[in-house]
Amino acid sequence: MAAAAALPCRRSDAADATHPQARWFQEAEAMRKLAVSRGDQSYGAVLVLDGRVAGQGPSRVVVDRSADAHAERVAILDAQRRLGREDLRGAVLYSTARPCALCEQAAAKANVSRMYFGSNLQDAGPPVGRPP
């Protein structure tokens, strides 16, 4: 699966990126809009680590012709590629919709610490399979 186009990481003004912040949902929403503009499904996600967007994920299911190219998994893979490591311990995943079970499993495997989704930043908790 092709990773999202590399865009510069952005720094948060907040000291702790583990708490839900509207700005991270806005970043995920921008990825959703990018996916739609490319003719893909209406989903977007970002992975935040140490107050920076470490991975971006517009849905690429249609563009890549891959059922695995959900926005959340694209963001996770993008962060792993950018950081040069698979372990994303301490990272928080923000997405425009509730991650599916396979996306939660991918987040758990990558050691993503927490997930929030939707404009109201609903707390999805730690990914299934990851201890709280």
Beta strands, then each sheet from edge to edge (+ up, - down):
strand 1: 44-49
strand 2: 52-58
strand 3: 92-95
strand 4: 114-117
strand 5: 122-125
sheet 1: 2+ 1- 3+ 4+ 5-
end
